[in-house]
Amino acid sequence: MKRICCLKGSPRKNGNTNTLTAVVTERLREAGVGIDEFSLYDMNIQGCRACRWCQKDWTKISCIMNDDMQQIYDSITNSDLVLLSTPIYCWYCTAPMKAAMDRMAYAPNMFYGDAIGPALWAGKSTALITTCGYPPEKGADLFQEGLRRITKHSGMHYRGMLCERQRNLHDPFMDDEKRAHAEAFADDILGWLGV
Ligand SMILES: Cc1cc2nc3c(=O)[nH]c(=O)nc-3n(C[C@H](O)[C@H](O)[C@H](O)COP(=O)(O)O)c2cc1C
């Protein structure tokens, strides 16, 4: 069974990003993909302290901080794709997602110890679901580029982004066009996974 680790970084349970993401995950589950979903605002994820304890053991992704990040490391280890889902805040992701990304930049990548070692998540894929107020090319471009770079830095494959805009806070976000885009993105993911 193909598996996805889905990190959800929106504080709004029924907000735009989670609504869009649910269309994608529902279609993936229907196709038989196993998905671990993590709502980062409900979790205890501390910021990286740059102590480099994670660099000692090259056999597993680990961190000296005993918080909820370990569940995410375990899921990443067992997954083919890491799917990030976040609204854009100040042209990047939300704060809990940034904390998780910092923790993912160090702990799986054995580049920062006394000797250079492997990236323990190399060969896996990343993809992005995001929503923003600006048009995607002006709202989500910087975060997409950040994710592209950490993906390349880690020897992984960046697969692509689904980005939808909410033009007006007073109008409903979801419509048939966005639903169709989300279903097509799910189909793309199935293609990347070879399902
Ligand atoms: C604190 C905050 C910062 C935001 N910063 C941006 C931004 O830099 N660029 C942008 O296009 N939209 C920005 N937005 C708009 C949100 O990205 C947009 O409304 C998004 O769809 C909200 O998703 P949600 O319903 O999942 O919370 C911001 C919203 C908030 C609350």
The ligand as an ORCA input file, in Angstrom:
! r2SCAN-3c Opt
* xyz 0 1
  C      -2.201     36.182      9.541
  C      -2.549     36.012      8.080
  C      -1.580     36.302      7.133
  C      -1.880     36.157      5.762
  N      -0.893     36.413      4.840
  C      -1.165     36.253      3.517
  C      -0.151     36.499      2.540
  O       0.986     36.829      2.836
  N      -0.458     36.348      1.221
  C      -1.696     35.937      0.827
  O      -1.913     35.790     -0.376
  N      -2.680     35.677      1.732
  C      -2.445     35.820      3.069
  N      -3.427     35.546      4.001
  C      -4.741     35.034      3.542
  C      -4.868     33.521      3.744
  O      -3.770     32.841      3.175
  C      -6.145     32.986      3.081
  O      -7.289     33.666      3.564
  C      -6.276     31.502      3.294
  O      -7.200     30.969      2.354
  C      -6.748     31.128      4.696
  O      -6.816     29.725      4.810
  P      -7.606     28.980      5.989
  O      -9.084     29.189      5.739
  O      -7.222     27.554      5.866
  O      -7.160     29.610      7.273
  C      -3.176     35.699      5.357
  C      -4.135     35.420      6.354
  C      -3.838     35.570      7.677
  C      -4.893     35.256      8.730
*
